Each structure stands twice: as structure tokens, then as C-alpha cells.
């Protein structure tokens, strides 16, 4: 029960971060935070459609900021909270940083982005270490971000 409240509270912070995404250009409203010892270490929100930099995804921005803040390459004592299931590019960076837990809200299959044939469960097998995946935390609220920007139809 404590972990569930912990996950929900930090996911709310990721949702707040997603709300910072600029509207327009079909920018996906994705927010991410990195938590260490119960404290937020870094935050990031997607801005690739506005910067025209393909790696400006919320998760990568948060990982880069956390590494800089902590002064190290690995984040093995950290948890990543993100409003959407990370893409393959983001997962590669997450695995490189050796983040031990990924908590996400919305599943990619429910979002208006490029569908992938490979799931997070399949990709995590290639991480080279054990990664805990906690999916679907505040999923409805995360999907609402896309509906609000009219990127997803109302159901």
C-alpha cells in the first residue's frame, strides 16, 4: 500500500511535468522524473517537435539531468517515473544509465504514436541487469493529457 501511494504521488509529479509541454506541432505530452531515496533528482518533458532534436524526449532529458546533478554515469539507485511507456530509444538510454525501476502510466498501444512490435517486457530482457517494471500507474490521468491536446479521441 505504501509503495502504491509512493508511485501515485511521483506519477502526479510526472503528469505536472507533462503539462509543461508546448501545445502545437503534435507534441506528445510526456513528462518524466527521476527519484532517488524518495526525492526528485530531475525532471524532463518532451520537446522534440519544438526543438527539432529527435532525442529531446522526456525520459532522456530527465536521465541526462540526473546524471549531471549526481555527477555520475549510472543511476542504479534511482527510479524513473514517466507518463507513457518509454520508446526503444529512451529505453536504451535508461538501460545505459542502469536505472533499476521504471514506473509508467499509459501504454504505447493506447497512444497515437508509432506502434512497436517489440514490447517493454521483451526489451527489458536485453538490459543486461534486472529491471522492475510497474505499468499503468494513473493510466487514466496520463491518457487524459493526450485527450486534452486533442491527440487522442475521447472514449
N, C-alpha and C positions, 0 to 999 in steps of 0.2 A: 504493500500500500504506500509506503514512504517513497519507494522508487517511482511509482506511478505519479505521485504528486510532484516529485522532483522533475520527472520527464515532462509533465504538462506545463510546469512553470517555465522551464527553459525553452520549451517549444513556443510558448507565448512570446518569449523574447525574440525568437527567430521570426515569428509572424510579424512582430513590430518592425524588425529589420526589413522584412519583405515589403512592408508598406512604404519604405523609402525609395523603392524602385520607381524611376521616372515612368510616367504614363506615355503611351505612344510607341511607335515603331515595333509594336507587338512584343515589348519587353516582358519576359516572363517574371512574375512577382515572386522571386525566390529569395529567402533570407536564410542565413546560416550563422551559428555562433559556435564557439569552441569553449568548453568548460573544463576547468582543472580544479580539483579539490573544492567543488561547489561554488566556484567563482567564474564569471565570464572573463575569458582571456582576450577574445577577439570577436569581431562581428564582420559580416560582409553581406552585401546584397548584389544581385545580378545587375550588370550594366553593359554587357557585351553589345547589345543592339544600339546603344547610345555612343559607346566609345569606339565601336568597330574593331574591338580587340577580342578575338574569339575565346581567350582564356579568362575573360572578366566574368566568370561565374561566381556566385555567392560562396560556394564551398572553397574554391581555390583562393579567393580573396581572404576569407577567414583563416585558412591554413597558413597562407603567407604572412599575414599579420601576427598570428600566434607564434610562428617560428621566430619572427623578428622580435616580438615582445619578450619571449622567453629566452632568446639568444641561443637557439639550438635548432637542429635539423629535424629531430624526431619529437613526436607528441604522443608517446606511448602511454602517458598517464592522463590523456585527455579524451573527452567525448565530443563528438560533432553532432549538433542538432541542426537539421535542415528541413525546410518546409516541403521539399519534394525529394523523392528518391533520386540520388545522385546519378548523373550520366557517367558513361565509361571514362571520359577524360577526367572528371572530378574524382572518380574512384581511384584512378591511377595515382593521382596526387595524394589522396587520403592514405592509400596503401604505402606510398613512398615515405610519408610522414609517420607511418606506423600507428595511426590512431586506432585505439582498441575497441571503441564502440561508436556505432553510427545509429542515431535515432532520427527517423524521418516521418513526415506527415502523409503527404499524398503519394500514391503510386504513379509511376510514369504512364502506365497503361490507361489511367484515368485523365491524363492531361493532354493538351493539344500540341505536344511536341513530338519530335521524331520517335517513332516506336522502335524498340530494340528487340532483337531476337534473343539476346542474352540477358538474363535477369541478374539482379544484385546477388542472389543466392549462388548463382553459377560463378560470377566474377570473384566473389569473396574466397572461393576455393583457390584462386590464383594469388592471393595476397601474400602468401609466404609466412603467415602467422595467423593466430586465431583472432577473429573479429566478431564481436557481438552485434547483431543487427536487431533493432527494435523498430518495427514498422507501424504505420497507421496511427501515430500519436496525434490527436486533434486533427484527424484527417478531414473532417467536415469543414473546419475553420480554414485549413490550408487550401482546400478546393474553392472555398468562397473567395479567396484572393483572386483567382483566375476568373471567376464569375463577375466579380466587381469590375474587372478591367475588360469585360466582355470577350474574354479569350476562351471561355467555356460556356456552353449553353446551360441554362437552368434546368435542373431535373427535379 
